[in-house]
């Protein structure tokens, strides 16, 4: 693995809900608390923290107040930081980085989602990126080599290659994984300047991005705290940064937030770290990575990461599936017996007292359904 001259503090983002996986994911039971992918009873959060410990010296989990107890129950050995309000990843990561900068000497913050699936090679790859963040005055994002044109992910467009191996380390090696099939050959250890970030495209544009050599944006980042804070100072996060600088946050990651920081947090508009900081910063590096990755963001994703039966049907959770002339369906349930006749290309989900049936090609629209349920107080 790469030699990183500074300690690495992993910040695991665990404050979201994962609404596109309704009804398994609900307001009281977020996606990161679920196993979902055939890995026994171990939740996505537990797998993420275990993976982070392979690369980092310390692990901090950032979450909302209502999830804090569930986080502590699942990962009792991780430090838990409760954000004052849910305002997306931009405010959450500024809050965490500001606290970490006060607790540690100079370090590298490694930011990662709590609810993705990642295959072999993660630790070596992210330590390469952490080495870049430690030695360069740049924010670092990790670009996953695409295995297909995908409309559900954002893309990173790299500029010309940076000097060979600025981190002074070897690339992560190839690995076999069920996530995306056999991995691509190991990528060079180079980092590249980022030309631009692109939002989720349509199918034609996604194919063009893949052909042009763009990377999937996996929501994985690394930075030194001073570099991130400098970038945040000229971003929409600036008012929150001012409040944090003026607040008394000496209580450590487990302490309560200063009232001034809380007020600033609650007044700021929700914004992702991509939109608030990375897309506005001049010096961003992308570190290409070759480990298998999937955000498992919607029900159709399960057919990419789980084995199918002879008819192409995939099951998740605790479900007994019986079929007659039914093929290529995704079925997820908590202790249910499900029968399908003459249907194909559906996601059928039964959890608690709720049932969802949606064509796989419209699985992304579950998020819109959840908005209406939230308006009714039914989520």
ZASE-923537 format. One record per residue (C-alpha): residue number from 1; residue in one letter; y, z, x. Coordinates in pm, 1 decimal, m for minus. Example, Ala and Ser with C-alpha at 12.3 -4.5 7.8 and 13.67 -1.06 7.14 Angstrom:
<nodes>
> resi;resn;y;z;x
> 1;a;m450.0;780.0;1230.0
> 2;s;m106.0;714.0;1367.0
</nodes>
This chain:
<nodes>
> resi;resn;y;z;x
> 1;x;0.0;0.0;0.0
> 2;x;362.1;m48.1;98.6
> 3;x;528.6;226.8;298.7
> 4;x;819.1;349.5;84.3
> 5;x;1070.1;552.6;288.9
> 6;x;1191.0;751.9;m13.6
> 7;x;1003.3;957.8;m273.8
> 8;x;923.9;771.9;m596.9
> 9;x;998.9;937.3;m930.4
> 10;x;832.2;755.7;m1218.8
> 11;x;1020.2;767.4;m1550.4
> 12;x;786.3;694.8;m1839.5
> 13;x;968.2;584.3;m2155.5
> 14;x;796.4;743.7;m2454.6
> 15;x;1064.9;766.8;m2722.4
> 16;x;987.3;451.0;m2919.8
> 17;x;759.6;412.4;m3219.5
> 18;x;597.0;70.0;m3186.5
> 19;x;674.4;m39.7;m3540.8
> 20;x;485.5;m369.7;m3520.2
> 21;x;162.3;m168.7;m3506.4
> 22;x;221.8;m14.1;m3848.3
> 23;x;38.1;152.3;m4021.2
> 24;x;m144.4;296.9;m3719.4
> 25;x;198.2;362.1;m3575.2
> 26;x;417.4;571.8;m3803.2
> 27;x;733.0;780.8;m3766.7
> 28;x;518.7;1088.6;m3688.9
> 29;x;258.5;904.8;m3475.9
> 30;x;405.8;655.9;m3227.8
> 31;x;210.8;378.1;m3063.9
> 32;x;191.0;560.0;m2728.5
> 33;x;m9.1;842.5;m2887.7
> 34;x;m283.8;601.0;m2998.0
> 35;x;m592.1;485.8;m2799.8
> 36;x;m622.7;147.8;m2980.7
> 37;x;m792.3;m46.6;m2703.5
> 38;x;m1145.4;81.1;m2676.0
> 39;x;m1074.4;331.3;m2396.4
> 40;x;m1228.8;629.6;m2573.2
> 41;x;m988.9;897.5;m2690.9
> 42;x;m738.4;850.2;m2409.2
> 43;x;m400.9;746.0;m2548.7
> 44;x;m180.9;471.3;m2406.4
> 45;x;56.8;743.6;m2285.1
> 46;x;m217.7;926.5;m2096.3
> 47;x;m330.8;604.7;m1930.4
> 48;x;26.8;523.5;m1831.1
> 49;x;91.0;864.1;m1673.4
> 50;x;m238.2;846.7;m1482.5
> 51;x;m142.8;502.4;m1355.5
> 52;x;206.1;621.3;m1258.8
> 53;x;61.1;904.9;m1051.6
> 54;x;m120.2;647.8;m835.9
> 55;x;216.6;509.5;m723.4
> 56;x;471.6;790.9;m764.2
> 57;x;535.0;1132.9;m615.8
> 58;x;666.2;1279.1;m942.8
> 59;x;635.6;1175.9;m1309.3
> 60;x;896.3;1244.1;m1578.1
> 61;x;834.0;1145.0;m1940.2
> 62;x;1145.6;1073.9;m2148.2
> 63;x;1099.8;1111.9;m2522.3
> 64;x;1270.0;1214.3;m2845.6
> 65;x;1265.5;1571.1;m2969.6
> 66;x;1015.6;1508.7;m3248.8
> 67;x;761.1;1366.9;m3001.4
> 68;x;806.3;1622.9;m2723.4
> 69;x;527.4;1854.7;m2833.2
> 70;x;285.5;1563.9;m2868.2
> 71;x;378.5;1441.3;m2521.2
> 72;x;322.3;1785.0;m2368.4
> 73;x;m14.6;1814.3;m2542.9
> 74;x;m130.4;1478.9;m2402.4
> 75;x;16.6;1495.8;m2050.5
> 76;x;69.4;1865.8;m1975.0
> 77;x;108.1;1802.6;m1602.0
> 78;x;411.7;1573.2;m1646.8
> 79;x;772.5;1687.0;m1663.4
> 80;x;920.7;1616.2;m2009.4
> 81;x;1284.0;1523.4;m2060.0
> 82;x;1409.2;1515.6;m2420.4
> 83;x;1684.6;1263.0;m2481.2
> 84;x;1963.6;1391.1;m2710.5
> 85;x;1927.7;1096.4;m2951.2
> 86;x;1729.2;774.6;m2977.3
> 87;x;1956.3;499.9;m2842.6
> 88;x;1708.5;256.5;m2682.7
> 89;x;1617.2;226.6;m2316.1
> 90;x;1967.5;188.5;m2167.5
> 91;x;2101.4;534.9;m2255.3
> 92;x;1758.9;693.6;m2205.6
> 93;x;1724.8;562.3;m1851.4
> 94;x;2082.3;648.1;m1755.9
> 95;x;2025.7;1002.1;m1885.4
> 96;x;1701.4;1034.2;m1691.1
> 97;x;1841.9;881.4;m1372.9
> 98;x;2145.0;1109.1;m1383.4
> 99;x;1923.5;1416.6;m1416.3
> 100;x;1685.3;1298.9;m1143.5
> 101;x;1975.5;1236.6;m904.2
> 102;x;2074.6;1603.7;m942.3
> 103;x;1721.7;1735.2;m891.3
> 104;x;1607.3;1523.1;m598.0
> 105;x;1752.0;1397.8;m275.5
> 106;x;1772.8;1022.9;m247.5
> 107;x;1474.4;865.6;m420.6
> 108;x;1353.1;554.9;m600.7
> 109;x;1327.6;567.6;m979.5
> 110;x;1036.4;365.8;m1116.7
> 111;x;1089.6;299.5;m1489.2
> 112;x;794.0;197.8;m1702.6
> 113;x;700.4;182.1;m2071.8
> 114;x;440.8;426.8;m2197.3
> 115;x;250.0;190.5;m2425.1
> 116;x;144.8;m118.4;m2226.2
> 117;x;m193.3;m218.7;m2085.7
> 118;x;m207.3;m287.7;m1713.7
> 119;x;m499.9;m400.6;m1500.6
> 120;x;m596.7;m339.4;m1138.9
> 121;x;m337.0;m377.2;m865.4
> 122;x;m53.1;m187.9;m1033.9
> 123;x;7.4;82.1;m773.0
> 124;x;21.3;m153.0;m474.6
> 125;x;249.6;m394.5;m657.9
> 126;x;504.9;m141.4;m781.5
> 127;x;518.0;28.9;m443.4
> 128;x;614.4;m309.3;m297.7
> 129;x;898.9;m319.9;m548.3
> 130;x;994.6;40.0;m476.1
> 131;x;1018.1;m48.1;m107.5
> 132;x;1261.3;m327.7;m195.4
> 133;x;1468.8;m85.2;m405.5
> 134;x;1470.2;166.3;m119.5
> 135;x;1587.5;m81.3;144.2
> 136;x;1816.6;m313.3;m51.7
> 137;x;2132.1;m237.5;m251.6
> 138;x;1975.7;m406.3;m552.8
> 139;x;1828.4;m324.7;m887.7
> 140;x;1466.2;m437.6;m899.5
> 141;x;1271.8;m583.7;m1189.6
> 142;x;906.3;m685.1;m1180.4
> 143;x;810.3;m1033.6;m1297.9
> 144;x;457.3;m1087.1;m1427.6
> 145;x;304.8;m1427.3;m1358.0
> 146;x;250.1;m1584.7;m1704.9
> 147;x;m99.2;m1686.0;m1811.4
> 148;x;22.9;m1878.5;m2116.8
> 149;x;343.4;m1978.6;m2294.6
> 150;x;425.2;m1663.5;m2492.8
> 151;x;695.5;m1636.8;m2758.6
> 152;x;670.0;m1258.3;m2785.8
> 153;x;803.1;m1180.3;m2436.3
> 154;x;1134.1;m1221.3;m2257.8
> 155;x;1145.1;m1421.3;m1935.0
> 156;x;1300.0;m1378.3;m1589.8
> 157;x;1434.7;m1686.0;m1414.8
> 158;x;1426.1;m1646.5;m1035.0
> 159;x;1669.2;m1808.6;m797.0
> 160;x;1566.2;m1924.1;m448.3
> 161;x;1321.3;m1714.1;m249.3
> 162;x;1448.7;m1422.2;m49.0
> 163;x;1361.2;m1380.9;320.5
> 164;x;990.3;m1338.3;377.3
> 165;x;846.8;m992.4;310.0
> 166;x;1169.4;m784.5;312.3
> 167;x;965.6;m478.6;217.8
> 168;x;737.2;m523.8;516.8
> 169;x;417.1;m496.7;314.1
> 170;x;115.9;m692.8;206.9
> 171;x;77.5;m836.4;m144.2
> 172;x;m145.3;m679.5;m402.5
> 173;x;m485.6;m844.7;m400.2
> 174;x;m656.5;m1033.5;m683.3
> 175;x;m856.9;m842.5;m941.8
> 176;x;m1080.1;m911.7;m1238.2
> 177;x;m966.6;m770.9;m1572.3
> 178;x;m1034.8;m815.8;m1941.2
> 179;x;m661.5;m811.8;m2018.6
> 180;x;m585.8;m1173.8;m1940.3
> 181;x;m912.6;m1288.7;m1786.3
> 182;x;m934.1;m1346.8;m1411.2
> 183;x;m604.1;m1275.0;m1244.9
> 184;x;m395.0;m1534.6;m1071.6
> 185;x;m418.6;m1549.0;m691.0
> 186;x;m217.6;m1278.5;m523.8
> 187;x;150.9;m1365.7;m509.7
> 188;x;362.5;m1355.4;m194.7
> 189;x;527.5;m1022.7;m120.1
> 190;x;874.0;m1183.4;m139.1
> 191;x;1141.0;m1065.9;m372.4
> 192;x;1372.1;m1323.6;m519.4
> 193;x;1725.7;m1297.6;m654.9
> 194;x;1738.0;m1319.4;m1032.8
> 195;x;1921.0;m1620.4;m1171.2
> 196;x;1912.7;m1504.6;m1533.5
> 197;x;1720.4;m1321.8;m1804.8
> 198;x;1606.1;m1504.1;m2118.5
> 199;x;1530.9;m1358.2;m2460.7
> 200;x;1207.1;m1428.4;m2646.5
> 201;x;1186.1;m1808.5;m2682.4
> 202;x;1035.2;m2049.1;m2932.6
> 203;x;704.2;m2215.2;m2840.4
> 204;x;856.9;m2525.9;m2685.4
> 205;x;1100.2;m2325.4;m2473.8
> 206;x;825.9;m2083.6;m2365.7
> 207;x;618.5;m2374.3;m2236.4
> 208;x;920.1;m2500.9;m2042.9
> 209;x;979.8;m2156.8;m1892.1
> 210;x;620.1;m2132.4;m1771.3
> 211;x;633.2;m2483.0;m1624.5
> 212;x;958.4;m2394.9;m1443.8
> 213;x;804.1;m2088.0;m1278.7
> 214;x;975.2;m1815.0;m1479.1
> 215;x;812.4;m1473.7;m1507.2
> 216;x;735.9;m1252.0;m1802.4
> 217;x;974.7;m958.7;m1832.4
> 218;x;740.1;m660.0;m1852.7
> 219;x;1009.3;m393.6;m1883.5
> 220;x;922.4;m250.4;m1540.1
> 221;x;1210.3;m161.8;m1307.9
> 222;x;1295.9;24.2;m988.5
> 223;x;1625.4;144.2;m839.0
> 224;x;1789.9;407.2;m628.8
> 225;x;1997.1;633.5;m854.4
> 226;x;2328.0;550.4;m686.0
> 227;x;2271.1;175.8;m726.9
> 228;x;2188.6;214.3;m1096.2
> 229;x;2481.3;447.7;m1164.1
> 230;x;2721.8;207.5;m992.2
> 231;x;2598.4;m75.3;m1214.2
> 232;x;2616.2;141.7;m1528.1
> 233;x;2979.9;229.8;m1452.8
> 234;x;3089.7;m123.4;m1548.6
> 235;x;2853.7;m157.5;m1844.1
> 236;x;2851.7;m47.4;m2209.8
> 237;x;2697.3;275.6;m2080.0
> 238;x;3018.7;375.5;m1899.8
> 239;x;3135.8;628.6;m2167.0
> 240;x;2798.2;803.2;m2152.0
> 241;x;2810.7;808.4;m1772.6
> 242;x;3156.6;970.5;m1782.2
> 243;x;3028.1;1238.8;m2020.2
> 244;x;2725.2;1305.6;m1801.0
> 245;x;2945.3;1337.9;m1493.3
> 246;x;3160.3;1595.7;m1674.1
> 247;x;2872.6;1787.8;m1830.6
> 248;x;2678.0;2085.1;m1703.5
> 249;x;2325.8;1947.3;m1670.7
> 250;x;2200.9;2207.0;m1426.4
> 251;x;1916.9;2328.6;m1644.6
> 252;x;1666.2;2077.9;m1508.1
> 253;x;1458.8;1822.0;m1692.7
> 254;x;1321.5;2078.1;m1935.7
> 255;x;1659.9;2225.3;m2024.8
> 256;x;1875.6;2139.7;m2322.4
> 257;x;2152.8;1882.8;m2296.8
> 258;x;2516.8;1977.3;m2253.4
> 259;x;2707.0;1937.6;m2584.7
> 260;x;2941.4;1681.3;m2428.0
> 261;x;2648.6;1469.3;m2315.5
> 262;x;2488.7;1502.3;m2657.7
> 263;x;2805.9;1391.8;m2835.2
> 264;x;2844.3;1090.5;m2605.6
> 265;x;2477.4;1001.3;m2651.3
> 266;x;2505.8;1010.6;m3028.6
> 267;x;2821.3;799.8;m3032.1
> 268;x;2695.8;517.4;m2813.0
> 269;x;2542.2;206.3;m2968.1
> 270;x;2170.0;150.0;m2906.1
> 271;x;2119.9;m93.7;m2619.4
> 272;x;1832.4;m186.2;m2392.0
> 273;x;1862.0;m139.8;m2017.7
> 274;x;1815.3;m515.1;m1983.4
> 275;x;2119.5;m596.0;m2196.3
> 276;x;2336.4;m306.2;m2080.5
> 277;x;2279.4;m319.8;m1705.3
> 278;x;2042.4;m580.5;m1562.6
> 279;x;2186.6;m888.6;m1733.0
> 280;x;2537.3;m789.9;m1618.6
> 281;x;2457.8;m687.8;m1260.8
> 282;x;2524.0;m930.9;m976.3
> 283;x;2250.9;m819.8;m734.9
> 284;x;1915.1;m801.0;m912.3
> 285;x;1586.9;m873.2;m736.7
> 286;x;1265.7;m980.1;m906.6
> 287;x;940.1;m880.4;m739.8
> 288;x;657.0;m1109.4;m855.2
> 289;x;337.3;m925.3;m947.7
> 290;x;m11.8;m1051.7;m1020.0
> 291;x;m176.9;m760.8;m1201.5
> 292;x;m299.0;m830.3;m1557.0
> 293;x;m51.9;m704.1;m1816.2
> 294;x;m8.0;m702.0;m2193.5
> 295;x;244.1;m508.4;m2401.1
> 296;x;0.9;m490.7;m2697.8
> 297;x;311.1;m520.2;m2912.0
> 298;x;156.0;m652.3;m3233.5
> 299;x;m181.0;m666.3;m3403.6
> 300;x;m265.8;m1017.4;m3287.0
> 301;x;m244.8;m893.7;m2924.8
> 302;x;m573.9;m704.9;m2965.3
> 303;x;m773.2;m1027.2;m2956.0
> 304;x;m640.7;m1079.0;m2601.6
> 305;x;m755.2;m741.3;m2470.5
> 306;x;m1072.2;m658.0;m2668.0
> 307;x;m1410.0;m828.2;m2686.5
> 308;x;m1482.8;m1030.5;m2999.8
> 309;x;m1808.2;m1063.9;m3193.0
> 310;x;m1991.6;m1396.1;m3221.7
> 311;x;m1752.8;m1506.2;m3497.6
> 312;x;m1439.8;m1419.9;m3302.2
> 313;x;m1362.2;m1100.9;m3496.3
> 314;x;m1213.4;m807.1;m3303.1
> 315;x;m1222.0;m441.8;m3407.0
> 316;x;m1012.2;m147.4;m3290.6
> 317;x;m1023.2;220.8;m3376.8
> 318;x;m1313.6;367.3;m3572.8
> 319;x;m1426.1;82.1;m3797.3
> 320;x;m1755.7;m55.2;m3923.2
> 321;x;m1700.1;m426.4;m3992.5
> 322;x;m1922.8;m639.2;m4216.4
> 323;x;m1846.7;m1008.4;m4265.1
> 324;x;m1960.3;m1312.5;m4458.0
> 325;x;m1811.6;m1642.8;m4346.7
> 326;x;m1516.3;m1463.6;m4183.5
> 327;x;m1390.5;m1551.1;m3838.0
> 328;x;m1115.7;m1482.8;m3585.1
> 329;x;m980.9;m1172.4;m3756.0
> 330;x;m839.8;m852.2;m3606.3
> 331;x;m956.1;m541.9;m3792.9
> 332;x;m829.2;m193.6;m3707.5
> 333;x;m895.0;130.1;m3894.0
> 334;x;m940.8;504.1;m3863.1
> 335;x;m1293.4;582.2;m3984.2
> 336;x;m1327.7;297.6;m4235.8
> 337;x;m1595.4;55.8;m4350.5
> 338;x;m1433.7;m287.3;m4391.8
> 339;x;m1587.8;m600.9;m4540.5
> 340;x;m1441.4;m950.9;m4511.5
> 341;x;m1554.0;m1262.4;m4698.9
> 342;x;m1430.5;m1614.8;m4640.1
> 343;x;m1112.3;m1528.2;m4452.7
> 344;x;m991.1;m1611.8;m4105.0
> 345;x;m699.3;m1550.6;m3870.7
> 346;x;m590.7;m1228.3;m4041.6
> 347;x;m499.9;m884.3;m3915.4
> 348;x;m645.3;m623.9;m4151.1
> 349;x;m539.8;m266.5;m4079.1
> 350;x;m631.0;49.6;m4273.2
> 351;x;m485.5;377.0;m4144.1
> 352;x;m425.3;700.7;m4333.3
> 353;x;m355.2;597.5;m4693.1
> 354;x;m200.4;262.7;m4591.6
> 355;x;m342.2;m90.4;m4574.5
> 356;x;m177.0;m390.7;m4408.5
> 357;x;m297.4;m750.3;m4436.5
> 358;x;m101.7;m1014.8;m4246.2
> 359;x;m176.4;m1359.4;m4098.3
> 360;x;m200.9;m1318.8;m3721.3
> 361;x;64.3;m1583.6;m3669.2
> 362;x;310.8;m1364.6;m3863.8
> 363;x;218.1;m1035.4;m3695.8
> 364;x;563.0;m1007.6;m3536.5
> 365;x;713.7;m982.1;m3885.5
> 366;x;559.3;m639.5;m3940.6
> 367;x;871.4;m503.0;m3774.6
> 368;x;1081.0;m645.0;m4059.3
> 369;x;848.1;m488.0;m4314.6
> 370;x;889.5;m151.2;m4145.1
> 371;x;1267.5;m175.0;m4176.1
> 372;x;1231.4;m201.6;m4552.1
> 373;x;988.5;91.3;m4554.7
> 374;x;1236.5;298.3;m4353.5
> 375;x;1509.3;218.1;m4605.8
> 376;x;1277.9;352.0;m4878.3
> 377;x;1182.1;660.6;m4679.3
> 378;x;819.8;540.3;m4670.0
> 379;x;761.4;491.1;m4297.9
</nodes>
